[in-house]
Structures are given as C-alpha cells and as structure tokens.
C-alpha cells in the first residue's frame, strides 16, 4: 500500500538535496528509514520499524546501517543495487568519510552525528529530515489502505462495544476490557499488533490522560460513572487510533453536559473548511470553544499526526497550540478533544481525519477540509441534546448513517442489532 517504489522516493528526495547543493543527508529516525525504503520491522514494540541509520546521497543511493541477520534474501532483493546494506559499526566511519555539505536534522539526530562529521572535515547544515514531510502526505495507495484498515477496525470496535454493553454491571475489570478488545481485533485475522498499549480507565482512572492499567491500579467497571477506552491497531494496510467514552451505570447530567461539549468540539474540527496555509495551531481553538465558554479545557493537543502502518504518533503535522506546520492534503491527524475531572471521570472522543481539498462553493477560494477515516458510533446515552445546534445534529446523524452503511455487512447479527440502535437519528 506504499503507493510509490523506494527508487522513486529516493530520486525525489535526492533531487531536493541537489537543488539545495547538499551532497548527502543523514537519517536517524526508524520510521523515516522504513518509509523511504518501504521496509517494516519488529524492533520497537507496537511500531513496525527496524533500528538503524541511513545516509541518502544526492545521486539517489542509500547506505543502510542495520543488522544483516534481520534481512531475508527477499528483502535484499527488494533493496536492489542502489541501497547498500552495511553493518551498524560502519556508521561512524561512514560519517567520518563524508565530504562537502551534509544535511542533519537537529530535532532527531544524536549530537554525535554532527560532531563526528565536522570533526572529520565535513560541513553540517541543519535541515529537516528529508523524509518527514513527504512521509506525512500520504499517497493515494496509502490512503486506500488506511480506509480499508479503519473499516476492519471499526467492525471490531462495534463487536467490542456490543459485547461490553451486554456484560453485567461490576463483572469486568479494566484489564479484562483491554484483553477483550485486543481479542476482537485479533479475530479479524489481519492484526499485526496493537498500535500502542490500550488506555482503559473507569471513573478517576479515566481522568489520567496517559493512564496505563496495571495490576496495582486495576479497577472494576462499576458505579455510575464513565469508562474511557483509547486504543488502536497496526494492520499491514494501515494504522488506527480511536477513543470512545461510554457510560457505566446511570450517567449524570454533568456527565452528559461535558461529553456533549467534547463531542461538539470534535465535530467542529470534522466540519471545518479552512484556507490553504493554515497550521494546526489555527484550528486547535475550534475544538476547545464549547469547553472554554463553560470555563473548561484539556491539557493536551487536539491532534497528532499518524503514519500508514508506521508510528501512531508521527510529525510534523499536529493540531496543537504549538504547531506551525501548514496542513497539506494527505496528512492524517487525530481529532481528539477531551475533558478530565481529577479523581472523578475522564472524557475523550477521537477519530482520525485526513486533509483534502475542499470543493469550491462559488467564491473561488482555495480551502481544505477533512475526510473522516474512523467509523464507530458515539454513545447517544451521553448526549445532552439541548446543546446541539441543528447543523451539529445533522452532522451527527449523517455520520451515524454512514457508519451503519459502511459496517452493517461487516459485523455479526447481534452486533448489527446493537449498531442499528446506536446509529438511530437524534
């Protein structure tokens, strides 16, 4: 699903080096190396990457420094004559042999890289990892794979949520929920791995933004509170990341009010059209406005970049107060506002979205909008309908209708009945 061969990628990036009068670029990020050479590995838990280093030359050749024992004959054949496989211990001597202008990414390369090059007489210029932006702008092939992965994952999530609703109050713990969700993904027979350790927090645990359940913190799913589940999967055709919050017992009016504010913020990002050239920091306030007017907020970014069967957190794109990178077509981001009340409950809702050109509405302004990749219903039991404007109801109903249309044929009969009820218009 790469959409481009590594020879094409190498030639395109090498042309940029030539234009900049740079003889080589040092690449140290595992996901950049894997993207450039269309490789995947298993050196990092939850991330299908291999450890190594690479030097891209202005003529398109690459020296890859990685363990040869991890490379099959098929991989060596895939790399071809213009990608030379070298042992890891040859990396420092290779840096010492570089002459002329060499690009190094200050944000990702170890200091030893630039010190070694300059110490041997080379000239270092600071610049972005050459793979960073091209990797972020997904090809049509990568987007096709991501869409397929999200439909498969959406069906697994619906099976999970149907199962969860059927369990008696107090019969499950957070760890049991985590295990069950992974089981539904494994039942697709396509799961490579989960894309990060699942966040599953009930009550006050859900208010811990990066909570990971342990035997010591494991709580029973009971009481009148909320359960937050943030999870994702790595499939050979794409990476997913989704968060849903569901009621445990009887939700309070405050639960519903806060949940609906978070959902309205998420819908604002989903619905927005914006001028070409804007960055994530320009959109971030849209997701916070429903909370801000009530004196509330959340202490994390609204969205991070996501790779295609690569890292679930990928730069340079973000929806965040500190993100200055202009959004471009093909960039995939999470859309995940939240609200957290310490010691009591947490709410987060997350879909993945992709930047695309917006249709011209007649004013001939170049604008972008978002395509939604994630299709799983939101919990209607937690809606405060008095908050929703008609346009928000229309978006939610249209989204749920599309969820039902896309997933109905992919789920079991019990899950289909659950899905039909979950997607009923509001």
Phi, psi and omega in degrees: 000014184294324178084350178204137177288158183290335176296319178296318179296314182298318181296320181294316180289325178295324178297324177293322177296316180299317179299324180275001181059043176246133184278338183197163173226136177267129182242123184241350180278127181303320182291329177293317179297315181295320178295314184299318186258008181053049177246158169221154183216193183219033183275341183238124179305135176073354181236123186279063184233164174243149176284144177166183175225163178212151171237120176263126180261159185292349175264006176095352177287155176226134167260120181254124181254104184203168182286120182297331182297339180274354186256119176283170177299324179294323179292317178300317178296321178298320182293321176080184188287336185270002174240111183264124179273123183235152176292153181305320184292349178274356185293312181297313175302326178293321176298319181294335182274351182289137177232161182081203185270127182236128178275134176226136179273112182299330185282338187235335184278140174300148179304327182300333180297306181293322179298318181294314181298310182293325180295335180263004176104002177278166180247121180264132168240137180278135178195164180298145166313123186296342180274343194302305183285314177301324178295326182288328182269095189294145176283164174305323178294318178295319179295322177299316178295320179296320178298316180297317180297322182289328176291318177298315181291324177299319178296320178296320178296320179295317176301318179296311183295324175297313178299316182299318180297333184275352183278138179298147178306129177083003184273349185237155169249170178301318181296321179293325176295315179301314181296319180295317181298317178297325178298320178293326176289321179294331180294347175288345184061019178234358186289125172277314178187166168285155188272349172190164179294125186301135173266117180223106184229128177256144178057231182297332177295329178291343179276354177269111194301317182251038183298137170232122184291140174232172177299330182282329184260353186303123180246155175279144181276093184204170181092185176255090187207203182233152176240122179255128179231113179245118188209173178191173185219153171252116173247157180300343180250001179173167181243137179239158179202116185217142174233133172228145176243132184232156179281148170243124185070221184255116180289147179274168176300324179292320175304312183293320180297314181291319178301315183293324176297318179296316179297320179297322176295319177296319178295326180299318177293318181297327187268346192290146163248141184214152183295146174302136179105348179284152179251175181301328180296334181285334182265335185310317182297335180300321182287338185265342188305313180300330177280317183303318184293345176254012179076021184244167180191181173222149190258048172209167177294162179279335182196151177237160174289155181226137179274169178258103190049047176217216184289136178289339171247117186222138174261179006267353187285142176206160165250098191199154179299337184256005184269119181250005182280120179300137179285142183226155179305140180093346177287130178258134181225156167274153177233097193217068172293164181203179172207136188225125176248109188306131178078358186237298181198162174226148178228130168213139177232131187217128165239157168265143183225158179231137180289135176215162177293136180273142176300146179287124180265009174116347182263359176058037176259133178286117182225159173245163173213185182243139166263134177277134177259332187269131180229093177212135184293154170271158187278110182294337180291344182255011181274136167258093189297339180293339180280336192277126171287163183300321180296326177289319175299318181298317179297314182297316179295320179293320178297312181295324176297321179289322176302312181297317181297318185282331189253347187305318183279357186256355186241165180290168181299313178298321180292327178295318177298317177298317183295319180298319178291320182293334183260009179298144182300151175255000000 
